[in-house]
Each structure stands twice: as structure tokens, then as C-alpha cells.
Amino acid sequence: MGTMTTRPTKSHGRLSQSASLQPRELMTDRPRLKGAWTAKVVTLFPETFPGVLGASLTGKALKDGLWALEPIGLRTFGLGKHRQVDDTPAGGGAGLVMKPDVMGRALDMACSGTPADPTKWPRVYLSPRGKPFDQRDAERFAKADGMTLVCGRFEGLDQRVIDHYALEEISIGDYVLTGGELAAQVLLDATVRLIPGVLGNAESTQEESFQNDLLEHPQYTKPAEWRGHAIPPVLLSGDHGAVAKWRREQAEELTKLRRPDLWTKTQTED
Ligand SMILES: C[S@@+](CC[C@H](N)C(=O)[O-])C[C@H]1O[C@@H](n2cnc3c(N)ncnc32)[C@H](O)[C@@H]1O
């Protein structure tokens, strides 16, 4: 495994500069808060980052240095004139497999200077075979100092790399994507918005779906009547207790109806 050192303890409010391995306009030469949560992403397509993460609140937080993104282009580590990164599967069969020697060198670089402790610095391989990603994972990742993500392509990664670096396999759902980049952005979006200051309004994550294992109640806004549909009167009553009770009941009904698995979980945990 690559040399890993303990990161300096967090000191909020101080700015530092860090050069990315793949200079990208949105990610390099920008101030970042010293010790800011950092995502290192090993990918064959570094140009697909920050992608959607560059928009709206996650994009503003990235610009302001509240979190940092370092895409690491796998092709740089490829072999020979053609910078080969893949080869035919051992045992035969269709497709190509990402080479362990190439990915190993990229991961050594990605791991250098990061804590070896996976609770402080999770190392994740996006994979349809992985544990289904959920809000608890996002909370766990957001509490770390940062994380390294490996985006697969082709038939995926040589198993020895997964074993050697003890990569945690995470899936974003029961379907097969062409590559791990979209999955990495989904995981990062859900994680980064939990980092203090990113949403601007700390309260807005408190009552969302999956907090307390319940789906969120329906939301309404003005006008009070739209095309003959009225906002439920209780929401306009000014009675905060009644509003809270209505929302809780709605959340429970929706969860029972749409996600009986989650509902069973809340019942057994209570
Ligand atoms: C075409 S897929 C490989 C699928 C693999 N041969 C299999 O059957 O499990 C290429 C890459 O896309 C990513 N990927 C595909 N589906 C994913 C999912 N549901 N969640 C996370 N990553 C996914 C992984 O990084 C994977 O290595």
C-alpha cells in the first residue's frame, strides 16, 4: 500500500492552496479552508468532474473552499505508448479489466498523505456488487477528513486491487452504469451537503427523508390555491403543534405505503 501519513488536525478558517494532479479550472489554484474535507477521485475521465457538483450549493461550497476535489486521471499512469490501462480477463470472456499495476500506482498517489484509518479516510470502489449506498453511509463519509473514490470502467477492477487496498465496495442501485463517475458524483453530492456550512442552513437536513428512517412529508408553497388544488388547511393554521403532528402522520403513512422495509426498521428500532 502507498505511504500514508496522518493529516494535520483540522484548523477552521485558514486558507491554503493545493495543486491537483489533473489541473481543472474549477478545482485547482483555488483557496480551500485548511483541513477542508477532500475527495480524491481516481477516474479515466477526470474532465467529468466536478460535473453536477460544480452547480448550486455544492459548487459554491467548492469555490469557497469548504470542501475540495482532486480528480486523478488514470490514463497518466497507463503503460506504454498508448498508456494502456486495461487488459483481457484472465480465464477468458468478453470485455476488458482494469489493470492492477496501473490502478495500484494511481492509488499509491491518491493514498499518500491521507490517514490509513478507514474511519478517518474511507477508500471506496463504486461497484454494482457493493453495499447499497444510504444516508447513514453519507453521514459516515461526511464525518471523515475526506475520502478516496475509485471509478471503474469496462468489466471493472482487478480483484487484487480491491483486496490489497481493502476498498469498500459501494453501489448506488441495482442497475449497471457504464462507469463509476456518475455513481461517485451521487455519493459525493449526498455526502458533501452534510458538511457544516455547505447548505448554509443547518436545519434543512434535519427533517429530510431518511432522517429517522422516515420518508419526508409532502411540501407546499404559495399560492394557497393552484388550479383548484388547495394547500392542506392545517399548514396555514399557524398552529405549530398541529403542523408538526400532520407532518409526522404524513411521513409515517408515506413510509408505510412506499417503503415497508424502512417502516419495519423504524418499528424494530423504537
Ligand atoms: C459496466 S460496469 C462493470 C459491471 C461489472 N462487470 C458487473 O457486472 O458487476 C463499469 C463500472 O461502472 C461502475 N458502476 C456500474 N454500475 C454501478 C452501480 N450500480 N453503482 C456503483 N458503480 C457502478 C463501477 O465502477 C464499474 O466498475
Ligand as a Chemical Component Dictionary entry (heavy atoms), coordinates in Angstrom:
data_LIG
# 
_chem_comp.id                   LIG 
_chem_comp.type                 NON-POLYMER 
_chem_comp.pdbx_formal_charge   0 
_chem_comp.three_letter_code    LIG 
# 
loop_
_chem_comp_atom.comp_id 
_chem_comp_atom.atom_id 
_chem_comp_atom.alt_atom_id 
_chem_comp_atom.type_symbol 
_chem_comp_atom.charge 
_chem_comp_atom.model_Cartn_x 
_chem_comp_atom.model_Cartn_y 
_chem_comp_atom.model_Cartn_z 
_chem_comp_atom.pdbx_ordinal 
LIG C1  C1  C 0  -20.013 -1.707 -16.800 1  
LIG S1  S1  S 1  -19.683 -1.561 -15.096 2  
LIG C2  C2  C 0  -18.988 -3.120 -14.679 3  
LIG C3  C3  C 0  -20.020 -4.106 -14.255 4  
LIG C4  C4  C 0  -19.440 -5.416 -13.775 5  
LIG N1  N1  N 0  -18.930 -6.174 -14.883 6  
LIG C5  C5  C 0  -20.512 -6.227 -13.076 7  
LIG O1  O1  O 0  -21.252 -6.948 -13.733 8  
LIG O2  O2  O -1 -20.641 -6.086 -11.837 9  
LIG C6  C6  C 0  -18.293 -0.470 -15.067 10 
LIG C7  C7  C 0  -18.116 0.309  -13.788 11 
LIG O3  O3  O 0  -19.241 1.162  -13.572 12 
LIG C8  C8  C 0  -19.412 1.389  -12.184 13 
LIG N2  N2  N 0  -20.795 1.049  -11.829 14 
LIG C9  C9  C 0  -21.700 0.446  -12.630 15 
LIG N3  N3  N 0  -22.881 0.293  -12.025 16 
LIG C10 C10 C 0  -22.740 0.813  -10.781 17 
LIG C11 C11 C 0  -23.615 0.935  -9.656  18 
LIG N4  N4  N 0  -24.859 0.485  -9.693  19 
LIG N5  N5  N 0  -23.134 1.520  -8.541  20 
LIG C12 C12 C 0  -21.856 1.951  -8.496  21 
LIG N6  N6  N 0  -20.985 1.868  -9.519  22 
LIG C13 C13 C 0  -21.411 1.304  -10.656 23 
LIG C14 C14 C 0  -18.379 0.531  -11.468 24 
LIG O4  O4  O 0  -17.288 1.345  -11.089 25 
LIG C15 C15 C 0  -17.990 -0.479 -12.517 26 
LIG O5  O5  O 0  -16.680 -0.959 -12.343 27 
# 
loop_
_chem_comp_bond.comp_id 
_chem_comp_bond.atom_id_1 
_chem_comp_bond.atom_id_2 
_chem_comp_bond.value_order 
_chem_comp_bond.pdbx_ordinal 
LIG C1  S1  SING 1  
LIG S1  C2  SING 2  
LIG S1  C6  SING 3  
LIG C2  C3  SING 4  
LIG C3  C4  SING 5  
LIG C4  N1  SING 6  
LIG C4  C5  SING 7  
LIG C5  O1  DOUB 8  
LIG C5  O2  SING 9  
LIG C6  C7  SING 10 
LIG C7  O3  SING 11 
LIG C7  C15 SING 12 
LIG O3  C8  SING 13 
LIG C8  N2  SING 14 
LIG C8  C14 SING 15 
LIG N2  C9  SING 16 
LIG N2  C13 SING 17 
LIG C9  N3  DOUB 18 
LIG N3  C10 SING 19 
LIG C10 C11 SING 20 
LIG C10 C13 DOUB 21 
LIG C11 N4  SING 22 
LIG C11 N5  DOUB 23 
LIG N5  C12 SING 24 
LIG C12 N6  DOUB 25 
LIG N6  C13 SING 26 
LIG C14 O4  SING 27 
LIG C14 C15 SING 28 
LIG C15 O5  SING 29 
# 
